[in-house]
Amino acid sequence: MPFTPTNPFVWIEMPVTDMDRAMAFYSKVFGYDFEVDTSGPNPMAMFTPKDVQTGTAGHLYPGKPAAKGTGMSAHMEIPDDLDAAKARVIEAGGTIELDGHVVEIPAGSFAYATDPDGNSIGLFQPKR
């Protein structure tokens, strides 16, 4: 019998070279308020979902991001629309990829961007 979890991805770790800059970027683009957890070997700025039991979570941590074009893409829900989110990415020091091309899928739409460290992110706007 195949395994079908509620959320196939339960945790995302995103390496960044400057925690303060990364937290400022994700706060500006997505509106996050970060809690920094210092209980482990490295500080972690937590991405916390509304429902911790069923939502996928993750964190920023001091590390070396993958070279551009070689790492994974973390698709993250935006609080509003793609045009506004793409503008905030630029204002916060990131880049918009593929000339801002919007990909339409049944669940919504997304555009690719990179954070100041080069981590690939999908700006996801669900159908509302």
Secondary structure, 3 states (H helix, E strand, C coil): CCCCCCCCCCEEEEEECCHHHHHHHHHHHHCCCCEEECCCCCCEEEECCCCCCCCCEEEEEECCCCCCCCCCEEEEECCCCHHHHHHHHHHCCCEECHHHCCEEECCEEEEEEECCCCCEEEEEEECC
